[in-house]
Each structure stands twice: as C-alpha cells, then as structure tokens.
C-alpha cells in the first residue's frame, strides 16, 4: 500500500511499498506508521499542547540508522523532525505528516574518569548521564529536570546548577559526532570542523543531527548540600529582597532558584499550605558540605519558613528534585526573559502576576546564572547572552485544553509586564511554538544571527533541518 508523507515544501510525496520496504530492510530500529500499535505512544512528547501526527517514525538505534534516515529524507524531500528527549516547549521533535527521526533508543553513556570526560548518545536524558558520571564523583553541566534530553538542551545552550562555575552546557563540550544534511558523519571540535562546532553550541538543530556529545566533567558529589525552603506568599516581597541580596554574595558553588506558585500537595510541605500561594528557594551547593552549611545558614534563618528540606543529599537526587513539577502529558506554555538582576520593582511585578496564576501547576521561576558565563566573549558561541544574571521563566502548566486561553493569556501578560526589566535577550530553548523571527533575533543578536545564517547556507543549503527555531533567511 502506498503511503503519503508531507514534503519539505508543503506538498506531499507518495512512497511506494517497495521503496518503504527497501528503507526498512537497511534500518536496524523500528519504522512505524499510524497503523502500528506503538505509534500513538511514540509520537507523544512531553508538552501535550503539541498534537502532531508524523507520517512515519524512524526509531534509530545508532548513527548508521540516522545516516540512512537522513539520506532517505533527502532523496525524497520529506519534511523532517528530530526527537531526542522530546522535552522542548515548542514541540520541535514532532512534525505533522513528515518523517520523525526518533533518537530516544540511543542512550549509551561512556565515562573516562581519568580524563574527566563523558560521551553520551543523543537519546540520553540528563538522568542517564548523571547516573553514570556520579559513579565516579563527576558531573556534566546539565539542566534541572532529569527527564530532559541532553541533545536539545546542549545545542540550544543549556544551563543548570553548575552553570555559575562552568558556563553554558555547550561551553563544556569537547566534541560532537554529527550527521550532516548530506548524510555524512563528521566530528566537530575545536580542532576539526571548527565553524560547525561553533554553530552547534547554541545554534540549535539547524546544522545537522548530533548523534553523540563529549562533555568535560567536573568533580561534584556524590553528595552535595541542597534542597528547598518555602514561605507563605504574604512574605514574598521580603523573601525576594533577601534572594536578591543573598545571590549577590554567594560563591559560584552555590546556585539558587526562586519559585512563586500555588503550593502543591507535596509531602515536604505542610498540609495547611497545600493549595495556597507560596514562595520557595531551591538551593544547590556543590562544594564542601561544611562550607555550604555556613553559606546557607542565613537563608535557613530568614523569616518564617513553613518548610525546609535543605540537607546533605546525592547530587543525582538534587537533579531530579523538580521532576514532579513537569510530568509528561500536561499542557505547557512558557514565556521567558534574561534579566540583569532582580530589582525591587521587578520583584513587585512578579508577585503581582503570581497572585493571578490560573492553574495550580503554573509557576514563575528565577534561575541564577551569573558567574563563569561572563568570563567568555559574547561571540564565543551562539548561546551568547553572557550579560545575563538570571533567567525568568513564566511557566504556564495545566491539564485541560479548555483552559488553554486563560493560561496562555496569564503568561503573556506577565511577560509583557516584565519586558522592561529584560536584557533584551532570549533563551532559544524556552521559546514557545508561537515565537518566531523576532524572538530568534533576540536570542542571538544581529551579528551572531547573520553568521549562523551564512553557516546554515553552507551546511544545509536546502534547509532539510527546518523543523527547528529556524535561522535560514
């Protein structure tokens, strides 16, 4: 039976049974379509607002499968999307009607403890990498939710609890294995395919499919000092004022995240605050635990906290502490800014909009960044934005499609109200599906975007990798 796939130009391509069978015969992973039992579960990604149906899903088991799939797509001019962890807010992993390359079966991790590096395949989650590296008391600079895929995180920049010490995730890359738009396999590093290496460190999925990443590792854990402390929302102004002063003086081994939200029914929070507005500060100190105790003592002593779970804990556990706030299958809509600081005026605006939160799952988050980022030149990588001290993430999250409009409106109104406090930059990994060219320009700036566009023409002149935050002219 002939199947029909969407073409890159918006038309359709007829694929005969013989052509499809020939592709499957040379492919080691499963190739599934809408009639296969596993199709529905495989096509679903983290953000339930994204409900696209690929015409075909190629589940790659290794680099050879990726090469075959890219050459197949190029030959027939299919619309292509690439899934690593499937955790991107814009849902770029899944295309409508085209060919989805699913890398989620590629989850090998190899650690070199003597050389302090790790190579991880592109289907790995943060949790996959953390588990292997922590066996040796080492860690890569990764994000905050263990189910996040390393691929999208890294090629879009990436930040986490170790960013203050070591920079963006992409700043810590040693090399990448890349399948280009022509289906060739190349190594990108500081001494090989240098321009491609530069472009992939923040330029997102525009230039090729990275099949494995080699990261620098740093001594961390296995235990750190970390956790969270919470107060009632009526104390939010004083808490955010303290947060501003505390984060200005803490060493780079200490990273904080502030959260304004409705208290969930979490076991670490007292029942009397469940369902009521609160403010919390998450903290991770990855240096000496004894020193960390001294550093966080003023935080623990501040005000009238209702809960405190800051303690000695495994670093891998700290990396999953926020997992419960972002389960797969909810509806998500984010808006974000880079901030140069958290002024009293900005805090007041955030508190005002936190009081208008429409869903018990939504939150306003402030991620601390300032430190090593600013020690590299702005053009070191496309991730750039090295003047940022915080990321503000207005994280809308809810259950039902009927609630889309009011929750999106809340996020947009908070975004607009905080625009004047922004650096003017944007984090490409946090751009929602409806954010286009203007916000892509904000993420990169004119000079870097022009350089990326020129490299796009060189490495992907036909724009095969267009199902991205696309930088083609």
TORKOL-4160 file (C-alpha; in steps of 0.2 Angstrom, whole numbers, padded with zeros to 4 digits, m for minus):
473
<pt num="1" X="0000" Y="0000" Z="0000"/>
<pt num="2" X="0007" Y="0017" Z="m0005"/>
<pt num="3" X="0009" Y="0029" Z="0009"/>
<pt num="4" X="0009" Y="0048" Z="0008"/>
<pt num="5" X="0021" Y="0059" Z="0018"/>
<pt num="6" X="0022" Y="0078" Z="0019"/>
<pt num="7" X="0036" Y="0086" Z="0009"/>
<pt num="8" X="0048" Y="0099" Z="0015"/>
<pt num="9" X="0040" Y="0112" Z="0003"/>
<pt num="10" X="0022" Y="0109" Z="0010"/>
<pt num="11" X="0016" Y="0097" Z="m0004"/>
<pt num="12" X="0015" Y="0078" Z="m0002"/>
<pt num="13" X="0026" Y="0063" Z="m0008"/>
<pt num="14" X="0020" Y="0046" Z="m0012"/>
<pt num="15" X="0030" Y="0032" Z="m0005"/>
<pt num="16" X="0028" Y="0015" Z="m0013"/>
<pt num="17" X="0028" Y="m0001" Z="m0003"/>
<pt num="18" X="0044" Y="m0006" Z="m0012"/>
<pt num="19" X="0053" Y="0010" Z="m0008"/>
<pt num="20" X="0047" Y="0009" Z="0010"/>
<pt num="21" X="0052" Y="m0009" Z="0012"/>
<pt num="22" X="0069" Y="m0006" Z="0005"/>
<pt num="23" X="0072" Y="0008" Z="0018"/>
<pt num="24" X="0066" Y="m0004" Z="0032"/>
<pt num="25" X="0077" Y="m0018" Z="0026"/>
<pt num="26" X="0093" Y="m0007" Z="0029"/>
<pt num="27" X="0087" Y="0000" Z="0045"/>
<pt num="28" X="0090" Y="m0008" Z="0062"/>
<pt num="29" X="0077" Y="0001" Z="0073"/>
<pt num="30" X="0058" Y="0000" Z="0071"/>
<pt num="31" X="0050" Y="0010" Z="0057"/>
<pt num="32" X="0032" Y="0013" Z="0062"/>
<pt num="33" X="0017" Y="0022" Z="0055"/>
<pt num="34" X="0000" Y="0027" Z="0061"/>
<pt num="35" X="m0007" Y="0010" Z="0060"/>
<pt num="36" X="0006" Y="0002" Z="0071"/>
<pt num="37" X="0001" Y="m0002" Z="0089"/>
<pt num="38" X="0016" Y="0008" Z="0096"/>
<pt num="39" X="0013" Y="0024" Z="0085"/>
<pt num="40" X="0002" Y="0034" Z="0097"/>
<pt num="41" X="0014" Y="0032" Z="0112"/>
<pt num="42" X="0029" Y="0035" Z="0102"/>
<pt num="43" X="0023" Y="0051" Z="0093"/>
<pt num="44" X="0018" Y="0059" Z="0110"/>
<pt num="45" X="0030" Y="0071" Z="0118"/>
<pt num="46" X="0031" Y="0080" Z="0135"/>
<pt num="47" X="0020" Y="0095" Z="0130"/>
<pt num="48" X="0003" Y="0089" Z="0127"/>
<pt num="49" X="m0002" Y="0105" Z="0118"/>
<pt num="50" X="0008" Y="0098" Z="0103"/>
<pt num="51" X="m0003" Y="0085" Z="0095"/>
<pt num="52" X="0005" Y="0082" Z="0078"/>
<pt num="53" X="0005" Y="0066" Z="0068"/>
<pt num="54" X="0020" Y="0061" Z="0058"/>
<pt num="55" X="0018" Y="0051" Z="0043"/>
<pt num="56" X="0032" Y="0039" Z="0048"/>
<pt num="57" X="0043" Y="0037" Z="0063"/>
<pt num="58" X="0060" Y="0030" Z="0061"/>
<pt num="59" X="0067" Y="0025" Z="0078"/>
<pt num="60" X="0086" Y="0025" Z="0076"/>
<pt num="61" X="0097" Y="0013" Z="0086"/>
<pt num="62" X="0113" Y="0021" Z="0081"/>
<pt num="63" X="0122" Y="0033" Z="0070"/>
<pt num="64" X="0120" Y="0021" Z="0055"/>
<pt num="65" X="0101" Y="0022" Z="0056"/>
<pt num="66" X="0102" Y="0041" Z="0057"/>
<pt num="67" X="0113" Y="0042" Z="0041"/>
<pt num="68" X="0101" Y="0030" Z="0032"/>
<pt num="69" X="0086" Y="0041" Z="0038"/>
<pt num="70" X="0094" Y="0057" Z="0033"/>
<pt num="71" X="0098" Y="0051" Z="0016"/>
<pt num="72" X="0081" Y="0043" Z="0014"/>
<pt num="73" X="0073" Y="0060" Z="0018"/>
<pt num="74" X="0085" Y="0070" Z="0007"/>
<pt num="75" X="0081" Y="0059" Z="m0008"/>
<pt num="76" X="0063" Y="0060" Z="m0006"/>
<pt num="77" X="0062" Y="0078" Z="0000"/>
<pt num="78" X="0052" Y="0074" Z="0016"/>
<pt num="79" X="0048" Y="0086" Z="0030"/>
<pt num="80" X="0059" Y="0080" Z="0044"/>
<pt num="81" X="0059" Y="0082" Z="0063"/>
<pt num="82" X="0071" Y="0075" Z="0075"/>
<pt num="83" X="0067" Y="0069" Z="0093"/>
<pt num="84" X="0080" Y="0067" Z="0107"/>
<pt num="85" X="0071" Y="0068" Z="0124"/>
<pt num="86" X="0055" Y="0076" Z="0117"/>
<pt num="87" X="0056" Y="0089" Z="0131"/>
<pt num="88" X="0056" Y="0105" Z="0120"/>
<pt num="89" X="0042" Y="0118" Z="0125"/>
<pt num="90" X="0039" Y="0122" Z="0106"/>
<pt num="91" X="0037" Y="0103" Z="0102"/>
<pt num="92" X="0050" Y="0104" Z="0088"/>
<pt num="93" X="0053" Y="0085" Z="0090"/>
<pt num="94" X="0037" Y="0080" Z="0080"/>
<pt num="95" X="0032" Y="0086" Z="0063"/>
<pt num="96" X="0014" Y="0085" Z="0055"/>
<pt num="97" X="0014" Y="0072" Z="0041"/>
<pt num="98" X="0033" Y="0071" Z="0038"/>
<pt num="99" X="0047" Y="0059" Z="0044"/>
<pt num="100" X="0051" Y="0060" Z="0063"/>
<pt num="101" X="0068" Y="0053" Z="0067"/>
<pt num="102" X="0067" Y="0047" Z="0085"/>
<pt num="103" X="0084" Y="0045" Z="0094"/>
<pt num="104" X="0077" Y="0040" Z="0110"/>
<pt num="105" X="0083" Y="0022" Z="0109"/>
<pt num="106" X="0101" Y="0029" Z="0108"/>
<pt num="107" X="0105" Y="0030" Z="0126"/>
<pt num="108" X="0123" Y="0024" Z="0129"/>
<pt num="109" X="0135" Y="0034" Z="0141"/>
<pt num="110" X="0154" Y="0031" Z="0142"/>
<pt num="111" X="0164" Y="0039" Z="0155"/>
<pt num="112" X="0183" Y="0042" Z="0156"/>
<pt num="113" X="0186" Y="0046" Z="0174"/>
<pt num="114" X="0204" Y="0049" Z="0172"/>
<pt num="115" X="0202" Y="0061" Z="0158"/>
<pt num="116" X="0186" Y="0068" Z="0166"/>
<pt num="117" X="0175" Y="0067" Z="0150"/>
<pt num="118" X="0160" Y="0058" Z="0145"/>
<pt num="119" X="0152" Y="0053" Z="0128"/>
<pt num="120" X="0134" Y="0051" Z="0128"/>
<pt num="121" X="0122" Y="0047" Z="0114"/>
<pt num="122" X="0109" Y="0059" Z="0108"/>
<pt num="123" X="0094" Y="0050" Z="0115"/>
<pt num="124" X="0100" Y="0051" Z="0133"/>
<pt num="125" X="0091" Y="0061" Z="0146"/>
<pt num="126" X="0100" Y="0071" Z="0160"/>
<pt num="127" X="0097" Y="0057" Z="0172"/>
<pt num="128" X="0105" Y="0044" Z="0161"/>
<pt num="129" X="0121" Y="0055" Z="0161"/>
<pt num="130" X="0121" Y="0059" Z="0179"/>
<pt num="131" X="0119" Y="0041" Z="0185"/>
<pt num="132" X="0135" Y="0036" Z="0175"/>
<pt num="133" X="0146" Y="0051" Z="0179"/>
<pt num="134" X="0141" Y="0051" Z="0198"/>
<pt num="135" X="0148" Y="0034" Z="0199"/>
<pt num="136" X="0165" Y="0042" Z="0198"/>
<pt num="137" X="0160" Y="0058" Z="0208"/>
<pt num="138" X="0159" Y="0068" Z="0192"/>
<pt num="139" X="0146" Y="0078" Z="0183"/>
<pt num="140" X="0142" Y="0087" Z="0167"/>
<pt num="141" X="0134" Y="0104" Z="0167"/>
<pt num="142" X="0116" Y="0099" Z="0163"/>
<pt num="143" X="0099" Y="0106" Z="0167"/>
<pt num="144" X="0086" Y="0105" Z="0181"/>
<pt num="145" X="0074" Y="0091" Z="0176"/>
<pt num="146" X="0081" Y="0073" Z="0174"/>
<pt num="147" X="0069" Y="0068" Z="0160"/>
<pt num="148" X="0075" Y="0082" Z="0149"/>
<pt num="149" X="0085" Y="0076" Z="0133"/>
<pt num="150" X="0103" Y="0081" Z="0133"/>
<pt num="151" X="0103" Y="0085" Z="0114"/>
<pt num="152" X="0091" Y="0099" Z="0113"/>
<pt num="153" X="0097" Y="0106" Z="0130"/>
<pt num="154" X="0115" Y="0106" Z="0123"/>
<pt num="155" X="0113" Y="0113" Z="0106"/>
<pt num="156" X="0102" Y="0127" Z="0112"/>
<pt num="157" X="0114" Y="0132" Z="0126"/>
<pt num="158" X="0110" Y="0123" Z="0142"/>
<pt num="159" X="0111" Y="0129" Z="0160"/>
<pt num="160" X="0109" Y="0121" Z="0177"/>
<pt num="161" X="0116" Y="0121" Z="0195"/>
<pt num="162" X="0134" Y="0120" Z="0189"/>
<pt num="163" X="0132" Y="0135" Z="0176"/>
<pt num="164" X="0139" Y="0148" Z="0188"/>
<pt num="165" X="0155" Y="0138" Z="0189"/>
<pt num="166" X="0157" Y="0132" Z="0172"/>
<pt num="167" X="0146" Y="0142" Z="0160"/>
<pt num="168" X="0133" Y="0136" Z="0147"/>
<pt num="169" X="0132" Y="0117" Z="0144"/>
<pt num="170" X="0138" Y="0120" Z="0127"/>
<pt num="171" X="0154" Y="0129" Z="0134"/>
<pt num="172" X="0159" Y="0112" Z="0141"/>
<pt num="173" X="0158" Y="0102" Z="0125"/>
<pt num="174" X="0174" Y="0093" Z="0119"/>
<pt num="175" X="0167" Y="0086" Z="0103"/>
<pt num="176" X="0152" Y="0081" Z="0094"/>
<pt num="177" X="0148" Y="0067" Z="0081"/>
<pt num="178" X="0137" Y="0075" Z="0068"/>
<pt num="179" X="0126" Y="0068" Z="0054"/>
<pt num="180" X="0126" Y="0082" Z="0041"/>
<pt num="181" X="0112" Y="0086" Z="0029"/>
<pt num="182" X="0121" Y="0076" Z="0015"/>
<pt num="183" X="0121" Y="0061" Z="0027"/>
<pt num="184" X="0139" Y="0062" Z="0030"/>
<pt num="185" X="0147" Y="0058" Z="0048"/>
<pt num="186" X="0159" Y="0071" Z="0054"/>
<pt num="187" X="0167" Y="0076" Z="0070"/>
<pt num="188" X="0165" Y="0094" Z="0076"/>
<pt num="189" X="0178" Y="0100" Z="0089"/>
<pt num="190" X="0189" Y="0115" Z="0092"/>
<pt num="191" X="0202" Y="0107" Z="0080"/>
<pt num="192" X="0190" Y="0100" Z="0067"/>
<pt num="193" X="0176" Y="0107" Z="0058"/>
<pt num="194" X="0178" Y="0122" Z="0069"/>
<pt num="195" X="0164" Y="0133" Z="0061"/>
<pt num="196" X="0151" Y="0119" Z="0063"/>
<pt num="197" X="0157" Y="0116" Z="0081"/>
<pt num="198" X="0154" Y="0135" Z="0084"/>
<pt num="199" X="0137" Y="0134" Z="0076"/>
<pt num="200" X="0131" Y="0119" Z="0086"/>
<pt num="201" X="0135" Y="0127" Z="0103"/>
<pt num="202" X="0118" Y="0137" Z="0104"/>
<pt num="203" X="0113" Y="0137" Z="0086"/>
<pt num="204" X="0100" Y="0123" Z="0090"/>
<pt num="205" X="0096" Y="0109" Z="0077"/>
<pt num="206" X="0099" Y="0120" Z="0061"/>
<pt num="207" X="0115" Y="0112" Z="0055"/>
<pt num="208" X="0114" Y="0093" Z="0057"/>
<pt num="209" X="0109" Y="0079" Z="0069"/>
<pt num="210" X="0121" Y="0077" Z="0083"/>
<pt num="211" X="0122" Y="0059" Z="0087"/>
<pt num="212" X="0134" Y="0060" Z="0102"/>
<pt num="213" X="0141" Y="0073" Z="0114"/>
<pt num="214" X="0158" Y="0073" Z="0123"/>
<pt num="215" X="0157" Y="0083" Z="0138"/>
<pt num="216" X="0170" Y="0089" Z="0151"/>
<pt num="217" X="0166" Y="0083" Z="0168"/>
<pt num="218" X="0169" Y="0091" Z="0185"/>
<pt num="219" X="0171" Y="0085" Z="0202"/>
<pt num="220" X="0154" Y="0085" Z="0211"/>
<pt num="221" X="0146" Y="0074" Z="0224"/>
<pt num="222" X="0141" Y="0061" Z="0225"/>
<pt num="223" X="0134" Y="0071" Z="0239"/>
<pt num="224" X="0130" Y="0089" Z="0239"/>
<pt num="225" X="0121" Y="0101" Z="0251"/>
<pt num="226" X="0104" Y="0105" Z="0243"/>
<pt num="227" X="0085" Y="0106" Z="0244"/>
<pt num="228" X="0072" Y="0119" Z="0246"/>
<pt num="229" X="0065" Y="0131" Z="0258"/>
<pt num="230" X="0047" Y="0138" Z="0257"/>
<pt num="231" X="0037" Y="0153" Z="0264"/>
<pt num="232" X="0019" Y="0159" Z="0263"/>
<pt num="233" X="0016" Y="0171" Z="0248"/>
<pt num="234" X="0012" Y="0185" Z="0260"/>
<pt num="235" X="0031" Y="0185" Z="0264"/>
<pt num="236" X="0036" Y="0185" Z="0245"/>
<pt num="237" X="0042" Y="0203" Z="0245"/>
<pt num="238" X="0054" Y="0201" Z="0259"/>
<pt num="239" X="0059" Y="0184" Z="0253"/>
<pt num="240" X="0063" Y="0190" Z="0235"/>
<pt num="241" X="0073" Y="0205" Z="0243"/>
<pt num="242" X="0083" Y="0193" Z="0253"/>
<pt num="243" X="0085" Y="0182" Z="0237"/>
<pt num="244" X="0092" Y="0197" Z="0228"/>
<pt num="245" X="0105" Y="0201" Z="0242"/>
<pt num="246" X="0109" Y="0183" Z="0245"/>
<pt num="247" X="0113" Y="0178" Z="0227"/>
<pt num="248" X="0124" Y="0193" Z="0225"/>
<pt num="249" X="0136" Y="0187" Z="0238"/>
<pt num="250" X="0136" Y="0168" Z="0237"/>
<pt num="251" X="0151" Y="0159" Z="0229"/>
<pt num="252" X="0149" Y="0151" Z="0212"/>
<pt num="253" X="0147" Y="0134" Z="0220"/>
<pt num="254" X="0130" Y="0139" Z="0227"/>
<pt num="255" X="0116" Y="0141" Z="0214"/>
<pt num="256" X="0098" Y="0147" Z="0219"/>
<pt num="257" X="0081" Y="0146" Z="0210"/>
<pt num="258" X="0066" Y="0156" Z="0217"/>
<pt num="259" X="0049" Y="0150" Z="0213"/>
<pt num="260" X="0032" Y="0159" Z="0215"/>
<pt num="261" X="0017" Y="0147" Z="0214"/>
<pt num="262" X="0002" Y="0138" Z="0222"/>
<pt num="263" X="0009" Y="0126" Z="0235"/>
<pt num="264" X="0007" Y="0108" Z="0228"/>
<pt num="265" X="0001" Y="0093" Z="0239"/>
<pt num="266" X="0020" Y="0088" Z="0241"/>
<pt num="267" X="0025" Y="0078" Z="0256"/>
<pt num="268" X="0038" Y="0091" Z="0261"/>
<pt num="269" X="0025" Y="0105" Z="0263"/>
<pt num="270" X="0013" Y="0105" Z="0277"/>
<pt num="271" X="m0005" Y="0101" Z="0273"/>
<pt num="272" X="m0011" Y="0118" Z="0279"/>
<pt num="273" X="m0002" Y="0127" Z="0265"/>
<pt num="274" X="m0007" Y="0115" Z="0251"/>
<pt num="275" X="m0017" Y="0124" Z="0238"/>
<pt num="276" X="m0011" Y="0141" Z="0244"/>
<pt num="277" X="0001" Y="0154" Z="0237"/>
<pt num="278" X="0019" Y="0152" Z="0242"/>
<pt num="279" X="0037" Y="0157" Z="0238"/>
<pt num="280" X="0051" Y="0145" Z="0238"/>
<pt num="281" X="0070" Y="0145" Z="0235"/>
<pt num="282" X="0079" Y="0129" Z="0229"/>
<pt num="283" X="0097" Y="0129" Z="0233"/>
<pt num="284" X="0112" Y="0118" Z="0227"/>
<pt num="285" X="0129" Y="0120" Z="0235"/>
<pt num="286" X="0141" Y="0108" Z="0225"/>
<pt num="287" X="0157" Y="0112" Z="0235"/>
<pt num="288" X="0162" Y="0107" Z="0253"/>
<pt num="289" X="0146" Y="0102" Z="0263"/>
<pt num="290" X="0153" Y="0110" Z="0279"/>
<pt num="291" X="0156" Y="0126" Z="0270"/>
<pt num="292" X="0139" Y="0125" Z="0262"/>
<pt num="293" X="0131" Y="0124" Z="0279"/>
<pt num="294" X="0139" Y="0141" Z="0284"/>
<pt num="295" X="0134" Y="0149" Z="0267"/>
<pt num="296" X="0115" Y="0143" Z="0268"/>
<pt num="297" X="0113" Y="0147" Z="0286"/>
<pt num="298" X="0107" Y="0165" Z="0284"/>
<pt num="299" X="0094" Y="0158" Z="0271"/>
<pt num="300" X="0088" Y="0145" Z="0283"/>
<pt num="301" X="0086" Y="0158" Z="0297"/>
<pt num="302" X="0077" Y="0171" Z="0286"/>
<pt num="303" X="0059" Y="0175" Z="0291"/>
<pt num="304" X="0046" Y="0162" Z="0295"/>
<pt num="305" X="0048" Y="0147" Z="0283"/>
<pt num="306" X="0034" Y="0134" Z="0283"/>
<pt num="307" X="0046" Y="0120" Z="0276"/>
<pt num="308" X="0065" Y="0117" Z="0275"/>
<pt num="309" X="0072" Y="0101" Z="0266"/>
<pt num="310" X="0090" Y="0108" Z="0263"/>
<pt num="311" X="0101" Y="0093" Z="0268"/>
<pt num="312" X="0115" Y="0083" Z="0263"/>
<pt num="313" X="0109" Y="0073" Z="0248"/>
<pt num="314" X="0115" Y="0064" Z="0232"/>
<pt num="315" X="0118" Y="0076" Z="0218"/>
<pt num="316" X="0108" Y="0065" Z="0206"/>
<pt num="317" X="0093" Y="0067" Z="0218"/>
<pt num="318" X="0095" Y="0086" Z="0218"/>
<pt num="319" X="0095" Y="0085" Z="0199"/>
<pt num="320" X="0078" Y="0076" Z="0200"/>
<pt num="321" X="0070" Y="0087" Z="0213"/>
<pt num="322" X="0060" Y="0097" Z="0201"/>
<pt num="323" X="0054" Y="0082" Z="0191"/>
<pt num="324" X="0037" Y="0081" Z="0199"/>
<pt num="325" X="0033" Y="0099" Z="0193"/>
<pt num="326" X="0035" Y="0094" Z="0175"/>
<pt num="327" X="0027" Y="0077" Z="0171"/>
<pt num="328" X="0024" Y="0072" Z="0153"/>
<pt num="329" X="0007" Y="0074" Z="0147"/>
<pt num="330" X="0002" Y="0091" Z="0154"/>
<pt num="331" X="m0001" Y="0106" Z="0143"/>
<pt num="332" X="0013" Y="0119" Z="0144"/>
<pt num="333" X="0016" Y="0136" Z="0138"/>
<pt num="334" X="0031" Y="0147" Z="0143"/>
<pt num="335" X="0037" Y="0164" Z="0141"/>
<pt num="336" X="0054" Y="0170" Z="0147"/>
<pt num="337" X="0067" Y="0184" Z="0148"/>
<pt num="338" X="0085" Y="0185" Z="0153"/>
<pt num="339" X="0087" Y="0198" Z="0167"/>
<pt num="340" X="0102" Y="0208" Z="0173"/>
<pt num="341" X="0096" Y="0207" Z="0191"/>
<pt num="342" X="0081" Y="0206" Z="0201"/>
<pt num="343" X="0076" Y="0223" Z="0206"/>
<pt num="344" X="0064" Y="0228" Z="0219"/>
<pt num="345" X="0052" Y="0234" Z="0205"/>
<pt num="346" X="0054" Y="0218" Z="0195"/>
<pt num="347" X="0050" Y="0208" Z="0211"/>
<pt num="348" X="0034" Y="0218" Z="0214"/>
<pt num="349" X="0028" Y="0215" Z="0196"/>
<pt num="350" X="0032" Y="0196" Z="0198"/>
<pt num="351" X="0022" Y="0195" Z="0215"/>
<pt num="352" X="0008" Y="0204" Z="0207"/>
<pt num="353" X="0007" Y="0192" Z="0192"/>
<pt num="354" X="0010" Y="0177" Z="0204"/>
<pt num="355" X="m0006" Y="0182" Z="0213"/>
<pt num="356" X="m0015" Y="0180" Z="0196"/>
<pt num="357" X="m0009" Y="0162" Z="0192"/>
<pt num="358" X="m0024" Y="0152" Z="0184"/>
<pt num="359" X="m0018" Y="0134" Z="0187"/>
<pt num="360" X="m0011" Y="0125" Z="0202"/>
<pt num="361" X="0003" Y="0119" Z="0191"/>
<pt num="362" X="0010" Y="0135" Z="0184"/>
<pt num="363" X="0025" Y="0145" Z="0192"/>
<pt num="364" X="0036" Y="0160" Z="0190"/>
<pt num="365" X="0054" Y="0154" Z="0191"/>
<pt num="366" X="0070" Y="0164" Z="0193"/>
<pt num="367" X="0086" Y="0154" Z="0189"/>
<pt num="368" X="0103" Y="0161" Z="0195"/>
<pt num="369" X="0116" Y="0162" Z="0181"/>
<pt num="370" X="0129" Y="0175" Z="0185"/>
<pt num="371" X="0147" Y="0169" Z="0186"/>
<pt num="372" X="0158" Y="0160" Z="0173"/>
<pt num="373" X="0146" Y="0165" Z="0159"/>
<pt num="374" X="0153" Y="0182" Z="0159"/>
<pt num="375" X="0171" Y="0177" Z="0158"/>
<pt num="376" X="0170" Y="0172" Z="0139"/>
<pt num="377" X="0167" Y="0184" Z="0125"/>
<pt num="378" X="0149" Y="0187" Z="0119"/>
<pt num="379" X="0154" Y="0179" Z="0102"/>
<pt num="380" X="0162" Y="0163" Z="0110"/>
<pt num="381" X="0146" Y="0153" Z="0105"/>
<pt num="382" X="0129" Y="0157" Z="0098"/>
<pt num="383" X="0122" Y="0154" Z="0115"/>
<pt num="384" X="0129" Y="0171" Z="0120"/>
<pt num="385" X="0119" Y="0182" Z="0132"/>
<pt num="386" X="0133" Y="0182" Z="0144"/>
<pt num="387" X="0127" Y="0198" Z="0152"/>
<pt num="388" X="0113" Y="0188" Z="0160"/>
<pt num="389" X="0112" Y="0186" Z="0179"/>
<pt num="390" X="0095" Y="0177" Z="0179"/>
<pt num="391" X="0083" Y="0168" Z="0168"/>
<pt num="392" X="0065" Y="0172" Z="0171"/>
<pt num="393" X="0054" Y="0158" Z="0166"/>
<pt num="394" X="0035" Y="0161" Z="0166"/>
<pt num="395" X="0030" Y="0143" Z="0166"/>
<pt num="396" X="0011" Y="0140" Z="0162"/>
<pt num="397" X="0006" Y="0122" Z="0165"/>
<pt num="398" X="m0012" Y="0115" Z="0166"/>
<pt num="399" X="m0022" Y="0099" Z="0162"/>
<pt num="400" X="m0037" Y="0103" Z="0150"/>
<pt num="401" X="m0037" Y="0110" Z="0133"/>
<pt num="402" X="m0052" Y="0120" Z="0138"/>
<pt num="403" X="m0041" Y="0130" Z="0149"/>
<pt num="404" X="m0028" Y="0135" Z="0136"/>
<pt num="405" X="m0033" Y="0153" Z="0133"/>
<pt num="406" X="m0034" Y="0160" Z="0150"/>
<pt num="407" X="m0017" Y="0151" Z="0155"/>
<pt num="408" X="m0008" Y="0157" Z="0139"/>
<pt num="409" X="m0015" Y="0175" Z="0142"/>
<pt num="410" X="m0008" Y="0175" Z="0160"/>
<pt num="411" X="0009" Y="0170" Z="0154"/>
<pt num="412" X="0009" Y="0183" Z="0140"/>
<pt num="413" X="0003" Y="0197" Z="0152"/>
<pt num="414" X="0017" Y="0193" Z="0164"/>
<pt num="415" X="0029" Y="0193" Z="0150"/>
<pt num="416" X="0024" Y="0210" Z="0144"/>
<pt num="417" X="0024" Y="0217" Z="0161"/>
<pt num="418" X="0042" Y="0212" Z="0164"/>
<pt num="419" X="0049" Y="0216" Z="0147"/>
<pt num="420" X="0057" Y="0232" Z="0153"/>
<pt num="421" X="0067" Y="0223" Z="0166"/>
<pt num="422" X="0075" Y="0211" Z="0152"/>
<pt num="423" X="0092" Y="0212" Z="0145"/>
<pt num="424" X="0083" Y="0211" Z="0128"/>
<pt num="425" X="0090" Y="0193" Z="0125"/>
<pt num="426" X="0081" Y="0177" Z="0124"/>
<pt num="427" X="0085" Y="0158" Z="0128"/>
<pt num="428" X="0081" Y="0149" Z="0112"/>
<pt num="429" X="0076" Y="0133" Z="0122"/>
<pt num="430" X="0062" Y="0142" Z="0131"/>
<pt num="431" X="0054" Y="0149" Z="0115"/>
<pt num="432" X="0036" Y="0143" Z="0113"/>
<pt num="433" X="0029" Y="0137" Z="0097"/>
<pt num="434" X="0021" Y="0154" Z="0093"/>
<pt num="435" X="0038" Y="0164" Z="0095"/>
<pt num="436" X="0046" Y="0167" Z="0078"/>
<pt num="437" X="0059" Y="0178" Z="0069"/>
<pt num="438" X="0059" Y="0192" Z="0082"/>
<pt num="439" X="0062" Y="0181" Z="0096"/>
<pt num="440" X="0075" Y="0171" Z="0087"/>
<pt num="441" X="0084" Y="0188" Z="0084"/>
<pt num="442" X="0083" Y="0192" Z="0102"/>
<pt num="443" X="0091" Y="0175" Z="0106"/>
<pt num="444" X="0106" Y="0178" Z="0095"/>
<pt num="445" X="0108" Y="0197" Z="0091"/>
<pt num="446" X="0111" Y="0203" Z="0073"/>
<pt num="447" X="0129" Y="0199" Z="0071"/>
<pt num="448" X="0128" Y="0181" Z="0078"/>
<pt num="449" X="0112" Y="0178" Z="0068"/>
<pt num="450" X="0120" Y="0183" Z="0052"/>
<pt num="451" X="0135" Y="0172" Z="0055"/>
<pt num="452" X="0123" Y="0157" Z="0059"/>
<pt num="453" X="0113" Y="0161" Z="0043"/>
<pt num="454" X="0129" Y="0160" Z="0032"/>
<pt num="455" X="0134" Y="0144" Z="0040"/>
<pt num="456" X="0116" Y="0137" Z="0038"/>
<pt num="457" X="0118" Y="0140" Z="0019"/>
<pt num="458" X="0134" Y="0131" Z="0019"/>
<pt num="459" X="0130" Y="0116" Z="0029"/>
<pt num="460" X="0111" Y="0114" Z="0025"/>
<pt num="461" X="0108" Y="0124" Z="0009"/>
<pt num="462" X="0091" Y="0115" Z="0006"/>
<pt num="463" X="0085" Y="0118" Z="0023"/>
<pt num="464" X="0082" Y="0100" Z="0027"/>
<pt num="465" X="0083" Y="0104" Z="0046"/>
<pt num="466" X="0069" Y="0117" Z="0045"/>
<pt num="467" X="0058" Y="0110" Z="0059"/>
<pt num="468" X="0068" Y="0120" Z="0072"/>
<pt num="469" X="0069" Y="0138" Z="0078"/>
<pt num="470" X="0075" Y="0141" Z="0060"/>
<pt num="471" X="0088" Y="0153" Z="0056"/>
<pt num="472" X="0088" Y="0152" Z="0037"/>
<pt num="473" X="0084" Y="0168" Z="0028"/>
